[in-house]
Amino acid sequence: MASPRHAHFGSCPCGGTYEPRTVEVTMTVAGKVVVLENVPQGVCPSCGSRVYKTAILEEIERAWRGPADPLSPP
């Protein structure tokens, strides 16, 4: 996934500023464990809150849904 070093996550409601980092996301898809590496995430150093950009959440959801069924309607 894209590097978070260029991503701006903005300000946390606690008043801190989210800092970019990358994390691993582990999930089970169709009975198999899938690990997504280098997932951009913002973390607040003040309160520990974590956020993702919408585009990253959409990519995670696509991976979680697994490969598209070619017989399913779009």
CHARMM internal coordinates of N, CA and C (Angstrom, degrees):
IC EDIT
DIST 1 N 1 CA 1.4514
DIST 1 CA 1 C 1.5203
ANGL 1 N 1 CA 1 C 109.11
DIST 1 C 2 N 1.3079
ANGL 1 CA 1 C 2 N 115.43
DIHE 1 N 1 CA 1 C 2 N 167.46
DIST 2 N 2 CA 1.4637
ANGL 1 C 2 N 2 CA 120.99
DIHE 1 CA 1 C 2 N 2 CA -176.54
DIST 2 CA 2 C 1.5245
ANGL 2 N 2 CA 2 C 111.45
DIHE 1 C 2 N 2 CA 2 C -63.56
DIST 2 C 3 N 1.3107
ANGL 2 CA 2 C 3 N 115.75
DIHE 2 N 2 CA 2 C 3 N 149.10
DIST 3 N 3 CA 1.4579
ANGL 2 C 3 N 3 CA 121.44
DIHE 2 CA 2 C 3 N 3 CA 179.89
DIST 3 CA 3 C 1.5233
ANGL 3 N 3 CA 3 C 110.66
DIHE 2 C 3 N 3 CA 3 C -72.51
DIST 3 C 4 N 1.3516
ANGL 3 CA 3 C 4 N 117.83
DIHE 3 N 3 CA 3 C 4 N 136.65
DIST 4 N 4 CA 1.4597
ANGL 3 C 4 N 4 CA 120.04
DIHE 3 CA 3 C 4 N 4 CA -179.75
DIST 4 CA 4 C 1.5124
ANGL 4 N 4 CA 4 C 113.27
DIHE 3 C 4 N 4 CA 4 C -80.66
DIST 4 C 5 N 1.3158
ANGL 4 CA 4 C 5 N 117.39
DIHE 4 N 4 CA 4 C 5 N -6.06
DIST 5 N 5 CA 1.4656
ANGL 4 C 5 N 5 CA 118.87
DIHE 4 CA 4 C 5 N 5 CA -176.30
DIST 5 CA 5 C 1.5254
ANGL 5 N 5 CA 5 C 112.16
DIHE 4 C 5 N 5 CA 5 C -59.65
DIST 5 C 6 N 1.3280
ANGL 5 CA 5 C 6 N 116.70
DIHE 5 N 5 CA 5 C 6 N -23.14
DIST 6 N 6 CA 1.4620
ANGL 5 C 6 N 6 CA 120.24
DIHE 5 CA 5 C 6 N 6 CA 179.93
DIST 6 CA 6 C 1.5242
ANGL 6 N 6 CA 6 C 111.30
DIHE 5 C 6 N 6 CA 6 C -102.29
DIST 6 C 7 N 1.3242
ANGL 6 CA 6 C 7 N 117.15
DIHE 6 N 6 CA 6 C 7 N -4.54
DIST 7 N 7 CA 1.4596
ANGL 6 C 7 N 7 CA 121.40
DIHE 6 CA 6 C 7 N 7 CA -178.60
DIST 7 CA 7 C 1.5261
ANGL 7 N 7 CA 7 C 109.82
DIHE 6 C 7 N 7 CA 7 C -83.66
DIST 7 C 8 N 1.3009
ANGL 7 CA 7 C 8 N 114.97
DIHE 7 N 7 CA 7 C 8 N 142.53
DIST 8 N 8 CA 1.4605
ANGL 7 C 8 N 8 CA 121.34
DIHE 7 CA 7 C 8 N 8 CA 175.14
DIST 8 CA 8 C 1.5139
ANGL 8 N 8 CA 8 C 106.75
DIHE 7 C 8 N 8 CA 8 C -113.10
DIST 8 C 9 N 1.3207
ANGL 8 CA 8 C 9 N 116.64
DIHE 8 N 8 CA 8 C 9 N 119.17
DIST 9 N 9 CA 1.4495
ANGL 8 C 9 N 9 CA 121.55
DIHE 8 CA 8 C 9 N 9 CA -176.96
DIST 9 CA 9 C 1.5196
ANGL 9 N 9 CA 9 C 112.35
DIHE 8 C 9 N 9 CA 9 C -96.95
DIST 9 C 10 N 1.3245
ANGL 9 CA 9 C 10 N 116.93
DIHE 9 N 9 CA 9 C 10 N -7.92
DIST 10 N 10 CA 1.4622
ANGL 9 C 10 N 10 CA 120.07
DIHE 9 CA 9 C 10 N 10 CA 174.92
DIST 10 CA 10 C 1.5150
ANGL 10 N 10 CA 10 C 113.72
DIHE 9 C 10 N 10 CA 10 C 82.69
DIST 10 C 11 N 1.3330
ANGL 10 CA 10 C 11 N 113.87
DIHE 10 N 10 CA 10 C 11 N -157.94
DIST 11 N 11 CA 1.4577
ANGL 10 C 11 N 11 CA 121.35
DIHE 10 CA 10 C 11 N 11 CA -176.29
DIST 11 CA 11 C 1.5148
ANGL 11 N 11 CA 11 C 111.40
DIHE 10 C 11 N 11 CA 11 C -102.96
DIST 11 C 12 N 1.3154
ANGL 11 CA 11 C 12 N 114.69
DIHE 11 N 11 CA 11 C 12 N 145.31
DIST 12 N 12 CA 1.4556
ANGL 11 C 12 N 12 CA 122.80
DIHE 11 CA 11 C 12 N 12 CA 177.34
DIST 12 CA 12 C 1.5312
ANGL 12 N 12 CA 12 C 108.75
DIHE 11 C 12 N 12 CA 12 C -83.67
DIST 12 C 13 N 1.3246
ANGL 12 CA 12 C 13 N 118.59
DIHE 12 N 12 CA 12 C 13 N 149.77
DIST 13 N 13 CA 1.4609
ANGL 12 C 13 N 13 CA 120.34
DIHE 12 CA 12 C 13 N 13 CA 176.70
DIST 13 CA 13 C 1.5341
ANGL 13 N 13 CA 13 C 113.51
DIHE 12 C 13 N 13 CA 13 C -57.87
DIST 13 C 14 N 1.3402
ANGL 13 CA 13 C 14 N 118.00
DIHE 13 N 13 CA 13 C 14 N -22.58
DIST 14 N 14 CA 1.4692
ANGL 13 C 14 N 14 CA 120.51
DIHE 13 CA 13 C 14 N 14 CA 179.66
DIST 14 CA 14 C 1.5257
ANGL 14 N 14 CA 14 C 111.78
DIHE 13 C 14 N 14 CA 14 C -76.11
DIST 14 C 15 N 1.3409
ANGL 14 CA 14 C 15 N 116.79
DIHE 14 N 14 CA 14 C 15 N -11.87
DIST 15 N 15 CA 1.4549
ANGL 14 C 15 N 15 CA 120.73
DIHE 14 CA 14 C 15 N 15 CA -178.96
DIST 15 CA 15 C 1.5206
ANGL 15 N 15 CA 15 C 113.52
DIHE 14 C 15 N 15 CA 15 C 108.01
DIST 15 C 16 N 1.3267
ANGL 15 CA 15 C 16 N 117.09
DIHE 15 N 15 CA 15 C 16 N -11.41
DIST 16 N 16 CA 1.4586
ANGL 15 C 16 N 16 CA 120.91
DIHE 15 CA 15 C 16 N 16 CA 176.97
DIST 16 CA 16 C 1.5235
ANGL 16 N 16 CA 16 C 110.58
DIHE 15 C 16 N 16 CA 16 C -78.18
DIST 16 C 17 N 1.3164
ANGL 16 CA 16 C 17 N 116.27
DIHE 16 N 16 CA 16 C 17 N 175.01
DIST 17 N 17 CA 1.4628
ANGL 16 C 17 N 17 CA 122.06
DIHE 16 CA 16 C 17 N 17 CA 177.80
DIST 17 CA 17 C 1.5213
ANGL 17 N 17 CA 17 C 108.03
DIHE 16 C 17 N 17 CA 17 C -117.40
DIST 17 C 18 N 1.3402
ANGL 17 CA 17 C 18 N 115.35
DIHE 17 N 17 CA 17 C 18 N 127.97
DIST 18 N 18 CA 1.4568
ANGL 17 C 18 N 18 CA 119.87
DIHE 17 CA 17 C 18 N 18 CA -179.80
DIST 18 CA 18 C 1.5251
ANGL 18 N 18 CA 18 C 110.41
DIHE 17 C 18 N 18 CA 18 C -63.31
DIST 18 C 19 N 1.3154
ANGL 18 CA 18 C 19 N 116.39
DIHE 18 N 18 CA 18 C 19 N 134.44
DIST 19 N 19 CA 1.4579
ANGL 18 C 19 N 19 CA 122.26
DIHE 18 CA 18 C 19 N 19 CA 177.18
DIST 19 CA 19 C 1.5269
ANGL 19 N 19 CA 19 C 108.67
DIHE 18 C 19 N 19 CA 19 C -104.85
DIST 19 C 20 N 1.3396
ANGL 19 CA 19 C 20 N 117.70
DIHE 19 N 19 CA 19 C 20 N 137.55
DIST 20 N 20 CA 1.4676
ANGL 19 C 20 N 20 CA 119.90
DIHE 19 CA 19 C 20 N 20 CA -179.57
DIST 20 CA 20 C 1.5258
ANGL 20 N 20 CA 20 C 111.94
DIHE 19 C 20 N 20 CA 20 C -75.96
DIST 20 C 21 N 1.3209
ANGL 20 CA 20 C 21 N 114.86
DIHE 20 N 20 CA 20 C 21 N 144.95
DIST 21 N 21 CA 1.4588
ANGL 20 C 21 N 21 CA 121.92
DIHE 20 CA 20 C 21 N 21 CA 173.88
DIST 21 CA 21 C 1.5271
ANGL 21 N 21 CA 21 C 107.04
DIHE 20 C 21 N 21 CA 21 C -157.88
DIST 21 C 22 N 1.3286
ANGL 21 CA 21 C 22 N 116.50
DIHE 21 N 21 CA 21 C 22 N 174.77
DIST 22 N 22 CA 1.4598
ANGL 21 C 22 N 22 CA 120.25
DIHE 21 CA 21 C 22 N 22 CA 174.50
DIST 22 CA 22 C 1.5123
ANGL 22 N 22 CA 22 C 108.71
DIHE 21 C 22 N 22 CA 22 C -119.32
DIST 22 C 23 N 1.3329
ANGL 22 CA 22 C 23 N 115.19
DIHE 22 N 22 CA 22 C 23 N 149.07
DIST 23 N 23 CA 1.4616
ANGL 22 C 23 N 23 CA 121.45
DIHE 22 CA 22 C 23 N 23 CA -179.50
DIST 23 CA 23 C 1.5202
ANGL 23 N 23 CA 23 C 109.23
DIHE 22 C 23 N 23 CA 23 C -136.37
DIST 23 C 24 N 1.3183
ANGL 23 CA 23 C 24 N 116.13
DIHE 23 N 23 CA 23 C 24 N 167.70
DIST 24 N 24 CA 1.4602
ANGL 23 C 24 N 24 CA 122.35
DIHE 23 CA 23 C 24 N 24 CA 170.88
DIST 24 CA 24 C 1.5198
ANGL 24 N 24 CA 24 C 107.51
DIHE 23 C 24 N 24 CA 24 C -99.46
DIST 24 C 25 N 1.3220
ANGL 24 CA 24 C 25 N 116.55
DIHE 24 N 24 CA 24 C 25 N 138.19
DIST 25 N 25 CA 1.4603
ANGL 24 C 25 N 25 CA 121.87
DIHE 24 CA 24 C 25 N 25 CA 175.30
DIST 25 CA 25 C 1.5209
ANGL 25 N 25 CA 25 C 106.48
DIHE 24 C 25 N 25 CA 25 C -115.74
DIST 25 C 26 N 1.3318
ANGL 25 CA 25 C 26 N 116.33
DIHE 25 N 25 CA 25 C 26 N 121.57
DIST 26 N 26 CA 1.4594
ANGL 25 C 26 N 26 CA 121.83
DIHE 25 CA 25 C 26 N 26 CA 179.80
DIST 26 CA 26 C 1.5207
ANGL 26 N 26 CA 26 C 108.36
DIHE 25 C 26 N 26 CA 26 C -109.23
DIST 26 C 27 N 1.3427
ANGL 26 CA 26 C 27 N 115.76
DIHE 26 N 26 CA 26 C 27 N 132.16
DIST 27 N 27 CA 1.4585
ANGL 26 C 27 N 27 CA 120.40
DIHE 26 CA 26 C 27 N 27 CA 179.03
DIST 27 CA 27 C 1.5144
ANGL 27 N 27 CA 27 C 109.51
DIHE 26 C 27 N 27 CA 27 C -149.09
DIST 27 C 28 N 1.3139
ANGL 27 CA 27 C 28 N 116.33
DIHE 27 N 27 CA 27 C 28 N 165.71
DIST 28 N 28 CA 1.4569
ANGL 27 C 28 N 28 CA 121.87
DIHE 27 CA 27 C 28 N 28 CA 177.39
DIST 28 CA 28 C 1.5215
ANGL 28 N 28 CA 28 C 108.28
DIHE 27 C 28 N 28 CA 28 C -106.32
DIST 28 C 29 N 1.3298
ANGL 28 CA 28 C 29 N 115.61
DIHE 28 N 28 CA 28 C 29 N 124.97
DIST 29 N 29 CA 1.4629
ANGL 28 C 29 N 29 CA 122.44
DIHE 28 CA 28 C 29 N 29 CA -179.82
DIST 29 CA 29 C 1.5184
ANGL 29 N 29 CA 29 C 107.57
DIHE 28 C 29 N 29 CA 29 C -124.71
DIST 29 C 30 N 1.3349
ANGL 29 CA 29 C 30 N 116.36
DIHE 29 N 29 CA 29 C 30 N 119.60
DIST 30 N 30 CA 1.4656
ANGL 29 C 30 N 30 CA 121.84
DIHE 29 CA 29 C 30 N 30 CA 179.61
DIST 30 CA 30 C 1.5366
ANGL 30 N 30 CA 30 C 111.14
DIHE 29 C 30 N 30 CA 30 C 51.86
DIST 30 C 31 N 1.3327
ANGL 30 CA 30 C 31 N 115.66
DIHE 30 N 30 CA 30 C 31 N 41.05
DIST 31 N 31 CA 1.4518
ANGL 30 C 31 N 31 CA 120.52
DIHE 30 CA 30 C 31 N 31 CA 177.38
DIST 31 CA 31 C 1.5186
ANGL 31 N 31 CA 31 C 115.75
DIHE 30 C 31 N 31 CA 31 C 80.38
DIST 31 C 32 N 1.3226
ANGL 31 CA 31 C 32 N 117.38
DIHE 31 N 31 CA 31 C 32 N 2.45
DIST 32 N 32 CA 1.4693
ANGL 31 C 32 N 32 CA 120.88
DIHE 31 CA 31 C 32 N 32 CA 179.86
DIST 32 CA 32 C 1.5259
ANGL 32 N 32 CA 32 C 109.75
DIHE 31 C 32 N 32 CA 32 C -117.21
DIST 32 C 33 N 1.3289
ANGL 32 CA 32 C 33 N 115.62
DIHE 32 N 32 CA 32 C 33 N 143.29
DIST 33 N 33 CA 1.4610
ANGL 32 C 33 N 33 CA 120.72
DIHE 32 CA 32 C 33 N 33 CA 177.60
DIST 33 CA 33 C 1.5238
ANGL 33 N 33 CA 33 C 108.94
DIHE 32 C 33 N 33 CA 33 C -78.71
DIST 33 C 34 N 1.3305
ANGL 33 CA 33 C 34 N 115.32
DIHE 33 N 33 CA 33 C 34 N 128.43
DIST 34 N 34 CA 1.4643
ANGL 33 C 34 N 34 CA 122.19
DIHE 33 CA 33 C 34 N 34 CA 179.13
DIST 34 CA 34 C 1.5240
ANGL 34 N 34 CA 34 C 107.20
DIHE 33 C 34 N 34 CA 34 C -120.34
DIST 34 C 35 N 1.3317
ANGL 34 CA 34 C 35 N 116.74
DIHE 34 N 34 CA 34 C 35 N 133.70
DIST 35 N 35 CA 1.4587
ANGL 34 C 35 N 35 CA 121.85
DIHE 34 CA 34 C 35 N 35 CA 177.91
DIST 35 CA 35 C 1.5186
ANGL 35 N 35 CA 35 C 108.48
DIHE 34 C 35 N 35 CA 35 C -116.75
DIST 35 C 36 N 1.3285
ANGL 35 CA 35 C 36 N 115.56
DIHE 35 N 35 CA 35 C 36 N 120.72
DIST 36 N 36 CA 1.4664
ANGL 35 C 36 N 36 CA 121.10
DIHE 35 CA 35 C 36 N 36 CA 174.22
DIST 36 CA 36 C 1.5229
ANGL 36 N 36 CA 36 C 106.32
DIHE 35 C 36 N 36 CA 36 C -96.29
DIST 36 C 37 N 1.3274
ANGL 36 CA 36 C 37 N 116.20
DIHE 36 N 36 CA 36 C 37 N 125.54
DIST 37 N 37 CA 1.4604
ANGL 36 C 37 N 37 CA 120.42
DIHE 36 CA 36 C 37 N 37 CA -178.25
DIST 37 CA 37 C 1.5185
ANGL 37 N 37 CA 37 C 110.62
DIHE 36 C 37 N 37 CA 37 C -104.32
DIST 37 C 38 N 1.3214
ANGL 37 CA 37 C 38 N 115.82
DIHE 37 N 37 CA 37 C 38 N 156.28
DIST 38 N 38 CA 1.4644
ANGL 37 C 38 N 38 CA 123.24
DIHE 37 CA 37 C 38 N 38 CA 176.34
DIST 38 CA 38 C 1.5193
ANGL 38 N 38 CA 38 C 112.42
DIHE 37 C 38 N 38 CA 38 C 57.27
DIST 38 C 39 N 1.3280
ANGL 38 CA 38 C 39 N 116.57
DIHE 38 N 38 CA 38 C 39 N 44.13
DIST 39 N 39 CA 1.4638
ANGL 38 C 39 N 39 CA 121.80
DIHE 38 CA 38 C 39 N 39 CA 178.29
DIST 39 CA 39 C 1.5319
ANGL 39 N 39 CA 39 C 108.02
DIHE 38 C 39 N 39 CA 39 C -83.85
DIST 39 C 40 N 1.3350
ANGL 39 CA 39 C 40 N 117.91
DIHE 39 N 39 CA 39 C 40 N 121.21
DIST 40 N 40 CA 1.4629
ANGL 39 C 40 N 40 CA 120.54
DIHE 39 CA 39 C 40 N 40 CA -179.99
DIST 40 CA 40 C 1.5320
ANGL 40 N 40 CA 40 C 112.08
DIHE 39 C 40 N 40 CA 40 C -66.33
DIST 40 C 41 N 1.3293
ANGL 40 CA 40 C 41 N 115.20
DIHE 40 N 40 CA 40 C 41 N 134.46
DIST 41 N 41 CA 1.4573
ANGL 40 C 41 N 41 CA 121.71
DIHE 40 CA 40 C 41 N 41 CA 179.92
DIST 41 CA 41 C 1.5217
ANGL 41 N 41 CA 41 C 107.96
DIHE 40 C 41 N 41 CA 41 C -144.94
DIST 41 C 42 N 1.3212
ANGL 41 CA 41 C 42 N 116.53
DIHE 41 N 41 CA 41 C 42 N 147.51
DIST 42 N 42 CA 1.4590
ANGL 41 C 42 N 42 CA 121.19
DIHE 41 CA 41 C 42 N 42 CA 172.38
DIST 42 CA 42 C 1.5176
ANGL 42 N 42 CA 42 C 107.85
DIHE 41 C 42 N 42 CA 42 C -103.81
DIST 42 C 43 N 1.3232
ANGL 42 CA 42 C 43 N 117.25
DIHE 42 N 42 CA 42 C 43 N 137.93
DIST 43 N 43 CA 1.4698
ANGL 42 C 43 N 43 CA 121.34
DIHE 42 CA 42 C 43 N 43 CA 178.75
DIST 43 CA 43 C 1.5285
ANGL 43 N 43 CA 43 C 108.34
DIHE 42 C 43 N 43 CA 43 C -130.80
DIST 43 C 44 N 1.3186
ANGL 43 CA 43 C 44 N 115.54
DIHE 43 N 43 CA 43 C 44 N 136.12
DIST 44 N 44 CA 1.4647
ANGL 43 C 44 N 44 CA 120.54
DIHE 43 CA 43 C 44 N 44 CA 178.58
DIST 44 CA 44 C 1.5220
ANGL 44 N 44 CA 44 C 109.06
DIHE 43 C 44 N 44 CA 44 C -87.57
DIST 44 C 45 N 1.3355
ANGL 44 CA 44 C 45 N 117.60
DIHE 44 N 44 CA 44 C 45 N 122.00
DIST 45 N 45 CA 1.4623
ANGL 44 C 45 N 45 CA 119.68
DIHE 44 CA 44 C 45 N 45 CA -179.88
DIST 45 CA 45 C 1.5244
ANGL 45 N 45 CA 45 C 112.85
DIHE 44 C 45 N 45 CA 45 C -71.08
DIST 45 C 46 N 1.3280
ANGL 45 CA 45 C 46 N 116.95
DIHE 45 N 45 CA 45 C 46 N -17.37
DIST 46 N 46 CA 1.4707
ANGL 45 C 46 N 46 CA 120.11
DIHE 45 CA 45 C 46 N 46 CA -178.85
DIST 46 CA 46 C 1.5186
ANGL 46 N 46 CA 46 C 112.70
DIHE 45 C 46 N 46 CA 46 C -80.57
DIST 46 C 47 N 1.3497
ANGL 46 CA 46 C 47 N 116.91
DIHE 46 N 46 CA 46 C 47 N -46.98
DIST 47 N 47 CA 1.4690
ANGL 46 C 47 N 47 CA 119.47
DIHE 46 CA 46 C 47 N 47 CA -174.24
DIST 47 CA 47 C 1.5256
ANGL 47 N 47 CA 47 C 114.00
DIHE 46 C 47 N 47 CA 47 C -119.53
DIST 47 C 48 N 1.3520
ANGL 47 CA 47 C 48 N 117.76
DIHE 47 N 47 CA 47 C 48 N -10.10
DIST 48 N 48 CA 1.4543
ANGL 47 C 48 N 48 CA 120.79
DIHE 47 CA 47 C 48 N 48 CA 178.68
DIST 48 CA 48 C 1.5199
ANGL 48 N 48 CA 48 C 114.82
DIHE 47 C 48 N 48 CA 48 C 87.77
DIST 48 C 49 N 1.3298
ANGL 48 CA 48 C 49 N 117.73
DIHE 48 N 48 CA 48 C 49 N 0.57
DIST 49 N 49 CA 1.4602
ANGL 48 C 49 N 49 CA 121.16
DIHE 48 CA 48 C 49 N 49 CA 178.31
DIST 49 CA 49 C 1.5237
ANGL 49 N 49 CA 49 C 110.07
DIHE 48 C 49 N 49 CA 49 C -58.15
DIST 49 C 50 N 1.3543
ANGL 49 CA 49 C 50 N 116.22
DIHE 49 N 49 CA 49 C 50 N 144.23
DIST 50 N 50 CA 1.4657
ANGL 49 C 50 N 50 CA 121.09
DIHE 49 CA 49 C 50 N 50 CA -179.04
DIST 50 CA 50 C 1.5190
ANGL 50 N 50 CA 50 C 109.27
DIHE 49 C 50 N 50 CA 50 C -124.33
DIST 50 C 51 N 1.3349
ANGL 50 CA 50 C 51 N 116.28
DIHE 50 N 50 CA 50 C 51 N 141.50
DIST 51 N 51 CA 1.4658
ANGL 50 C 51 N 51 CA 121.56
DIHE 50 CA 50 C 51 N 51 CA 179.58
DIST 51 CA 51 C 1.5248
ANGL 51 N 51 CA 51 C 110.21
DIHE 50 C 51 N 51 CA 51 C -138.30
DIST 51 C 52 N 1.3439
ANGL 51 CA 51 C 52 N 114.13
DIHE 51 N 51 CA 51 C 52 N 156.62
DIST 52 N 52 CA 1.4572
ANGL 51 C 52 N 52 CA 122.15
DIHE 51 CA 51 C 52 N 52 CA 174.86
DIST 52 CA 52 C 1.5242
ANGL 52 N 52 CA 52 C 108.05
DIHE 51 C 52 N 52 CA 52 C -126.07
DIST 52 C 53 N 1.3055
ANGL 52 CA 52 C 53 N 116.42
DIHE 52 N 52 CA 52 C 53 N 151.84
DIST 53 N 53 CA 1.4589
ANGL 52 C 53 N 53 CA 121.36
DIHE 52 CA 52 C 53 N 53 CA 171.09
DIST 53 CA 53 C 1.5195
ANGL 53 N 53 CA 53 C 108.29
DIHE 52 C 53 N 53 CA 53 C -71.72
DIST 53 C 54 N 1.3264
ANGL 53 CA 53 C 54 N 116.94
DIHE 53 N 53 CA 53 C 54 N 150.68
DIST 54 N 54 CA 1.4664
ANGL 53 C 54 N 54 CA 121.87
DIHE 53 CA 53 C 54 N 54 CA -179.64
DIST 54 CA 54 C 1.5160
ANGL 54 N 54 CA 54 C 111.70
DIHE 53 C 54 N 54 CA 54 C -55.53
DIST 54 C 55 N 1.3236
ANGL 54 CA 54 C 55 N 117.97
DIHE 54 N 54 CA 54 C 55 N -44.29
DIST 55 N 55 CA 1.4701
ANGL 54 C 55 N 55 CA 121.32
DIHE 54 CA 54 C 55 N 55 CA -178.62
DIST 55 CA 55 C 1.5236
ANGL 55 N 55 CA 55 C 111.11
DIHE 54 C 55 N 55 CA 55 C -60.65
DIST 55 C 56 N 1.3257
ANGL 55 CA 55 C 56 N 117.63
DIHE 55 N 55 CA 55 C 56 N -36.18
DIST 56 N 56 CA 1.4659
ANGL 55 C 56 N 56 CA 121.29
DIHE 55 CA 55 C 56 N 56 CA 178.69
DIST 56 CA 56 C 1.5256
ANGL 56 N 56 CA 56 C 110.10
DIHE 55 C 56 N 56 CA 56 C -69.34
DIST 56 C 57 N 1.3257
ANGL 56 CA 56 C 57 N 117.35
DIHE 56 N 56 CA 56 C 57 N -42.18
DIST 57 N 57 CA 1.4645
ANGL 56 C 57 N 57 CA 120.10
DIHE 56 CA 56 C 57 N 57 CA 177.50
DIST 57 CA 57 C 1.5260
ANGL 57 N 57 CA 57 C 111.01
DIHE 56 C 57 N 57 CA 57 C -61.77
DIST 57 C 58 N 1.3268
ANGL 57 CA 57 C 58 N 116.86
DIHE 57 N 57 CA 57 C 58 N -37.32
DIST 58 N 58 CA 1.4649
ANGL 57 C 58 N 58 CA 120.48
DIHE 57 CA 57 C 58 N 58 CA 177.42
DIST 58 CA 58 C 1.5279
ANGL 58 N 58 CA 58 C 110.87
DIHE 57 C 58 N 58 CA 58 C -64.86
DIST 58 C 59 N 1.3347
ANGL 58 CA 58 C 59 N 117.55
DIHE 58 N 58 CA 58 C 59 N -39.52
DIST 59 N 59 CA 1.4708
ANGL 58 C 59 N 59 CA 120.77
DIHE 58 CA 58 C 59 N 59 CA 177.21
DIST 59 CA 59 C 1.5275
ANGL 59 N 59 CA 59 C 111.06
DIHE 58 C 59 N 59 CA 59 C -65.77
DIST 59 C 60 N 1.3362
ANGL 59 CA 59 C 60 N 116.92
DIHE 59 N 59 CA 59 C 60 N -40.64
DIST 60 N 60 CA 1.4594
ANGL 59 C 60 N 60 CA 120.97
DIHE 59 CA 59 C 60 N 60 CA 177.92
DIST 60 CA 60 C 1.5289
ANGL 60 N 60 CA 60 C 109.44
DIHE 59 C 60 N 60 CA 60 C -62.93
DIST 60 C 61 N 1.3238
ANGL 60 CA 60 C 61 N 117.02
DIHE 60 N 60 CA 60 C 61 N -43.41
DIST 61 N 61 CA 1.4712
ANGL 60 C 61 N 61 CA 120.16
DIHE 60 CA 60 C 61 N 61 CA 179.54
DIST 61 CA 61 C 1.5228
ANGL 61 N 61 CA 61 C 111.69
DIHE 60 C 61 N 61 CA 61 C -63.98
DIST 61 C 62 N 1.3358
ANGL 61 CA 61 C 62 N 117.44
DIHE 61 N 61 CA 61 C 62 N -40.06
DIST 62 N 62 CA 1.4712
ANGL 61 C 62 N 62 CA 120.29
DIHE 61 CA 61 C 62 N 62 CA 177.15
DIST 62 CA 62 C 1.5315
ANGL 62 N 62 CA 62 C 110.39
DIHE 61 C 62 N 62 CA 62 C -61.04
DIST 62 C 63 N 1.3121
ANGL 62 CA 62 C 63 N 116.88
DIHE 62 N 62 CA 62 C 63 N -42.19
DIST 63 N 63 CA 1.4662
ANGL 62 C 63 N 63 CA 120.47
DIHE 62 CA 62 C 63 N 63 CA 178.77
DIST 63 CA 63 C 1.5282
ANGL 63 N 63 CA 63 C 110.36
DIHE 62 C 63 N 63 CA 63 C -65.77
DIST 63 C 64 N 1.3252
ANGL 63 CA 63 C 64 N 117.30
DIHE 63 N 63 CA 63 C 64 N -38.87
DIST 64 N 64 CA 1.4592
ANGL 63 C 64 N 64 CA 122.26
DIHE 63 CA 63 C 64 N 64 CA -179.51
DIST 64 CA 64 C 1.5268
ANGL 64 N 64 CA 64 C 111.24
DIHE 63 C 64 N 64 CA 64 C -66.01
DIST 64 C 65 N 1.3391
ANGL 64 CA 64 C 65 N 117.22
DIHE 64 N 64 CA 64 C 65 N -37.48
DIST 65 N 65 CA 1.4598
ANGL 64 C 65 N 65 CA 120.74
DIHE 64 CA 64 C 65 N 65 CA 178.99
DIST 65 CA 65 C 1.5129
ANGL 65 N 65 CA 65 C 111.62
DIHE 64 C 65 N 65 CA 65 C -70.32
DIST 65 C 66 N 1.3358
ANGL 65 CA 65 C 66 N 117.48
DIHE 65 N 65 CA 65 C 66 N -23.17
DIST 66 N 66 CA 1.4504
ANGL 65 C 66 N 66 CA 121.47
DIHE 65 CA 65 C 66 N 66 CA 178.73
DIST 66 CA 66 C 1.5188
ANGL 66 N 66 CA 66 C 111.29
DIHE 65 C 66 N 66 CA 66 C 81.86
DIST 66 C 67 N 1.3244
ANGL 66 CA 66 C 67 N 116.62
DIHE 66 N 66 CA 66 C 67 N -174.98
DIST 67 N 67 CA 1.4565
ANGL 66 C 67 N 67 CA 120.64
DIHE 66 CA 66 C 67 N 67 CA -178.91
DIST 67 CA 67 C 1.5217
ANGL 67 N 67 CA 67 C 111.03
DIHE 66 C 67 N 67 CA 67 C -62.47
DIST 67 C 68 N 1.3117
ANGL 67 CA 67 C 68 N 115.50
DIHE 67 N 67 CA 67 C 68 N 143.43
DIST 68 N 68 CA 1.4698
ANGL 67 C 68 N 68 CA 121.22
DIHE 67 CA 67 C 68 N 68 CA 179.60
DIST 68 CA 68 C 1.5204
ANGL 68 N 68 CA 68 C 110.19
DIHE 67 C 68 N 68 CA 68 C -68.74
DIST 68 C 69 N 1.3139
ANGL 68 CA 68 C 69 N 115.80
DIHE 68 N 68 CA 68 C 69 N 141.25
DIST 69 N 69 CA 1.4722
ANGL 68 C 69 N 69 CA 122.17
DIHE 68 CA 68 C 69 N 69 CA 175.66
DIST 69 CA 69 C 1.5108
ANGL 69 N 69 CA 69 C 107.66
DIHE 68 C 69 N 69 CA 69 C -78.79
DIST 69 C 70 N 1.3466
ANGL 69 CA 69 C 70 N 118.34
DIHE 69 N 69 CA 69 C 70 N 116.57
DIST 70 N 70 CA 1.4611
ANGL 69 C 70 N 70 CA 120.35
DIHE 69 CA 69 C 70 N 70 CA -176.97
DIST 70 CA 70 C 1.5313
ANGL 70 N 70 CA 70 C 113.10
DIHE 69 C 70 N 70 CA 70 C -62.81
DIST 70 C 71 N 1.3221
ANGL 70 CA 70 C 71 N 118.40
DIHE 70 N 70 CA 70 C 71 N -16.74
DIST 71 N 71 CA 1.4637
ANGL 70 C 71 N 71 CA 120.72
DIHE 70 CA 70 C 71 N 71 CA -179.47
DIST 71 CA 71 C 1.5376
ANGL 71 N 71 CA 71 C 111.88
DIHE 70 C 71 N 71 CA 71 C -93.42
DIST 71 C 72 N 1.3261
ANGL 71 CA 71 C 72 N 117.28
DIHE 71 N 71 CA 71 C 72 N -8.12
DIST 72 N 72 CA 1.4630
ANGL 71 C 72 N 72 CA 120.65
DIHE 71 CA 71 C 72 N 72 CA 179.86
DIST 72 CA 72 C 1.5185
ANGL 72 N 72 CA 72 C 110.42
DIHE 71 C 72 N 72 CA 72 C -81.56
DIST 72 C 73 N 1.3483
ANGL 72 CA 72 C 73 N 117.09
DIHE 72 N 72 CA 72 C 73 N 145.31
DIST 73 N 73 CA 1.4658
ANGL 72 C 73 N 73 CA 118.67
DIHE 72 CA 72 C 73 N 73 CA 175.19
DIST 73 CA 73 C 1.5173
ANGL 73 N 73 CA 73 C 110.23
DIHE 72 C 73 N 73 CA 73 C -67.94
DIST 73 C 74 N 1.3306
ANGL 73 CA 73 C 74 N 118.80
DIHE 73 N 73 CA 73 C 74 N 149.57
DIST 74 N 74 CA 1.4741
ANGL 73 C 74 N 74 CA 121.06
DIHE 73 CA 73 C 74 N 74 CA -178.11
DIST 74 CA 74 C 1.5069
ANGL 74 N 74 CA 74 C 112.22
DIHE 73 C 74 N 74 CA 74 C -67.86
END
COOR INIT
IC SEED 1 N 1 CA 1 C
IC BUILD
